[in-house]
Amino acid sequence: MSGRLEVRGLNVVFDGFHAITDLDVTVQPGELRFLIGPNGAGKTTLIDVITGRTRPASGSVRFDGVELTGRREHAIVRLGVGRTFQTSVVFEDLTVLENLDLAASFRRRIPALLRARRGVSDEVAAVLETIGLTPEAERPAGVLSHGQRQWLEIGMLIVQRPRLLLLDEPVAGMSRGERERTGELLQAVARDHTVVVIEHDMDFLRRFASQVTVLHEGRLLREGTVAQVRADPRVQEVYLGRSTSREAAA
Ligand SMILES: Nc1ncnc2c1ncn2[C@@H]1O[C@H](COP(=O)(O)OP(=O)(O)OP(=O)(O)O)[C@@H](O)[C@H]1O
């Protein structure tokens, strides 16, 4: 399986402010990696560099050995890197199926954006199942719950066939049940994709994360399992806060 991400010696500077400093991170193919850290730690900036949105001052980002820095965003998408944003990209007036169909058409050389649908492709049907929205396929996306909309966005990424998915806080604002379902969805997606998720919710991490990367002030603070990360006094101090460190020690 492909989809190995290697960040080496990464530095990002905004007008003299060092947002990322000497960062090394490796994510193996098929890994579900969680990225945490307090506000301003550099998590979104890292995703922005990987996707070509932000140019680093120095360092390298390789995806399956291919250097990504210096490439345009659309070229990086074509290399198999997909991301979600905190703002929605769903078309509310289109049905769930039409949204997926439209997203699937982006990977074609000449997008047939207004083509007449000729039934549901096997691929789109499979993605509908994976994201649990088969019963909603013909409903307008505008009527979906917040959680269902997030799953649709993940589905819209998957149909574009990325090998690496970068997800920015996918469970923010979700109900407990929706979080549970999303955790299961992420684990299912990671069976055949590499997945990097920015997430703050410790309960969610405890339940679904295996490997966690902790950033603080643009630097790598700690990498390890949820238990290792939570037990690290430096992480407790900068990220988890005193109440959680007491809880972790208990
Ligand atoms: N375009 C920019 N110009 C100047 N400073 C920026 C820019 N983008 C990010 N920063 C700064 O870089 C630092 C890292 O920001 P980033 O958004 O990556 O943090 P984050 O870990 O994603 O935080 P949050 O959890 O709040 O989203 C912050 O101090 C931020 O203000």
The ligand as a Gaussian input file, in Angstrom:
#p B3LYP/6-31G(d) Opt

LIG

0 1
 N       -1.056000      33.431000       7.070000
 C       -0.559000      33.681000       8.287000
 N        0.077000      34.845000       8.549000
 C        0.587000      35.091000       9.767000
 N        0.530000      34.237000      10.810000
 C       -0.094000      33.067000      10.613000
 C       -0.682000      32.722000       9.349000
 N       -1.230000      31.475000       9.460000
 C       -1.002000      31.085000      10.731000
 N       -0.322000      32.017000      11.414000
 C        0.122000      31.919000      12.809000
 O        0.869000      30.748000      12.934000
 C        0.585000      30.109000      14.178000
 C        0.119000      28.693000      13.927000
 O       -1.208000      28.761000      13.417000
 P       -2.048000      27.471000      13.046000
 O       -3.347000      27.954000      12.492000
 O       -1.244000      26.547000      12.215000
 O       -2.262000      26.822000      14.483000
 P       -3.200000      25.608000      14.880000
 O       -2.366000      24.654000      15.651000
 O       -3.910000      25.072000      13.686000
 O       -4.203000      26.313000      15.876000
 P       -5.807000      26.235000      16.047000
 O       -6.043000      25.015000      16.890000
 O       -6.118000      27.495000      16.744000
 O       -6.412000      26.129000      14.685000
 C       -0.437000      30.960000      14.892000
 O        0.232000      31.797000      15.826000
 C       -1.039000      31.785000      13.777000
 O       -1.474000      33.039000      14.243000

